[in-house]
């Protein structure tokens, strides 16, 4: 097992994937990481939609103007949803779950990339939520925070450099 300090340094966003499918057991571990993630008041109010249908992935990639086209080539995506009326911390809870999935994917040797959807959309004013709801039949009470693309990566990424850490942004007791 990889030590967490090494996993954090190694994890990078990957946007290029092979056609190889993700092993069902690996996908289950990734979802498990999300389901075990901490939530406000232990509500566990998030919802996740696992998408492996190529046509749906292509439609989801077109849910916003920029930064999501690579989703068309991912073998799997996980849509992270929350209900703002049920949970005022849905963004935070969904973010923790999404990050947990990304670290689990990295530990399994898989690539991942967060695709921001909340607050995004198309030039014609259509929100990403509207597009995603239409593609996946998501109820109106749920909003999409992000989509996590997953796959066997093809793009080499260097580990994060200790030299580039911004320790000057950390303050003790007072700013």
JONOR-V132810 format. One record per pair of residues at least 12 apart in sequence whose C-alpha atoms are under 7 Angstrom apart, sorted by the first residue. I is the first residue (numbers start at 1). GAP is how many residues later the second one is. D is the distance in Angstrom with one decimal. If there is no record, write none. Layout:
i->I gap->GAP d->D
i->I gap->GAP d->D
This chain:
i->2 gap->105 d->6.7
i->7 gap->100 d->6.7
i->9 gap->150 d->5.7
i->9 gap->151 d->5.3
i->10 gap->149 d->4.6
i->10 gap->150 d->6.4
i->11 gap->92 d->7.0
i->11 gap->95 d->6.0
i->12 gap->145 d->6.7
i->13 gap->98 d->6.9
i->13 gap->99 d->5.7
i->13 gap->100 d->4.8
i->14 gap->97 d->5.3
i->14 gap->98 d->5.5
i->14 gap->99 d->5.6
i->14 gap->139 d->6.2
i->14 gap->141 d->6.5
i->15 gap->55 d->5.9
i->15 gap->98 d->6.5
i->16 gap->54 d->6.9
i->16 gap->137 d->5.7
i->16 gap->138 d->5.5
i->16 gap->139 d->5.8
i->17 gap->56 d->6.5
i->17 gap->57 d->5.9
i->17 gap->134 d->5.5
i->17 gap->135 d->5.3
i->17 gap->136 d->4.4
i->17 gap->137 d->5.3
i->18 gap->133 d->7.0
i->18 gap->134 d->5.6
i->18 gap->135 d->6.3
i->18 gap->136 d->6.3
i->19 gap->56 d->6.6
i->20 gap->132 d->6.7
i->21 gap->54 d->6.1
i->22 gap->129 d->6.5
i->30 gap->71 d->5.1
i->30 gap->74 d->5.6
i->30 gap->75 d->6.1
i->31 gap->70 d->6.7
i->33 gap->67 d->5.6
i->33 gap->68 d->5.6
i->33 gap->71 d->6.6
i->34 gap->63 d->4.3
i->34 gap->64 d->6.6
i->34 gap->66 d->5.8
i->34 gap->67 d->5.6
i->37 gap->59 d->6.4
i->37 gap->60 d->5.4
i->37 gap->63 d->6.6
i->39 gap->54 d->5.1
i->40 gap->49 d->6.5
i->40 gap->53 d->6.7
i->45 gap->37 d->6.7
i->45 gap->42 d->6.9
i->46 gap->35 d->5.7
i->46 gap->36 d->4.8
i->46 gap->44 d->7.0
i->46 gap->48 d->6.3
i->47 gap->33 d->6.2
i->47 gap->34 d->5.0
i->47 gap->35 d->6.2
i->48 gap->30 d->6.4
i->48 gap->31 d->5.5
i->48 gap->32 d->5.0
i->48 gap->33 d->6.0
i->49 gap->29 d->5.6
i->49 gap->30 d->5.0
i->49 gap->31 d->6.9
i->50 gap->27 d->5.9
i->50 gap->28 d->4.6
i->50 gap->29 d->6.5
i->51 gap->25 d->5.6
i->51 gap->26 d->5.2
i->51 gap->27 d->6.1
i->52 gap->23 d->6.0
i->52 gap->24 d->4.6
i->52 gap->25 d->6.6
i->56 gap->79 d->6.5
i->57 gap->14 d->6.3
i->57 gap->15 d->5.4
i->58 gap->13 d->7.0
i->58 gap->14 d->4.7
i->59 gap->76 d->7.0
i->60 gap->72 d->6.2
i->63 gap->58 d->6.3
i->63 gap->59 d->7.0
i->63 gap->65 d->4.8
i->63 gap->68 d->5.5
i->63 gap->69 d->6.6
i->64 gap->56 d->6.0
i->64 gap->57 d->4.3
i->64 gap->58 d->5.0
i->64 gap->64 d->5.6
i->65 gap->56 d->6.4
i->65 gap->57 d->5.2
i->65 gap->58 d->7.0
i->68 gap->47 d->6.3
i->71 gap->78 d->6.2
i->74 gap->75 d->6.1
i->74 gap->76 d->6.1
i->74 gap->77 d->5.8
i->75 gap->75 d->6.7
i->75 gap->76 d->5.8
i->76 gap->73 d->6.2
i->76 gap->74 d->5.3
i->76 gap->75 d->6.6
i->77 gap->70 d->6.4
i->77 gap->71 d->5.4
i->77 gap->72 d->4.5
i->77 gap->73 d->5.8
i->78 gap->69 d->5.5
i->78 gap->70 d->5.1
i->78 gap->71 d->6.6
i->79 gap->65 d->7.0
i->79 gap->67 d->6.2
i->79 gap->68 d->4.4
i->79 gap->69 d->6.5
i->80 gap->14 d->6.3
i->80 gap->64 d->5.9
i->80 gap->65 d->5.7
i->80 gap->66 d->5.5
i->80 gap->67 d->6.0
i->81 gap->13 d->7.0
i->81 gap->61 d->6.0
i->81 gap->62 d->5.4
i->81 gap->63 d->4.5
i->81 gap->64 d->5.8
i->82 gap->12 d->7.0
i->82 gap->60 d->5.3
i->82 gap->61 d->5.4
i->82 gap->62 d->6.6
i->83 gap->58 d->5.8
i->83 gap->59 d->4.6
i->83 gap->60 d->6.2
i->91 gap->54 d->6.6
i->94 gap->51 d->6.9
i->98 gap->50 d->7.0
i->110 gap->40 d->7.0
i->110 gap->41 d->5.7
i->110 gap->42 d->5.1
i->110 gap->43 d->6.5
i->111 gap->39 d->5.7
i->111 gap->40 d->5.3
i->111 gap->41 d->5.7
i->111 gap->42 d->5.1
i->112 gap->36 d->6.5
i->112 gap->37 d->5.3
i->112 gap->38 d->4.5
i->112 gap->39 d->6.6
i->113 gap->35 d->5.6
i->113 gap->36 d->5.2
i->113 gap->37 d->6.9
i->114 gap->32 d->6.6
i->114 gap->33 d->6.0
i->114 gap->34 d->4.8
i->114 gap->35 d->6.6
i->115 gap->31 d->5.4
i->115 gap->32 d->5.1
i->115 gap->33 d->6.1
i->116 gap->29 d->6.6
i->116 gap->30 d->4.6
i->116 gap->31 d->6.7
i->117 gap->27 d->6.3
i->117 gap->28 d->5.5
i->117 gap->29 d->4.8
i->118 gap->26 d->5.9
i->118 gap->27 d->4.7
i->118 gap->28 d->6.5
i->129 gap->14 d->6.2
i->129 gap->15 d->5.9
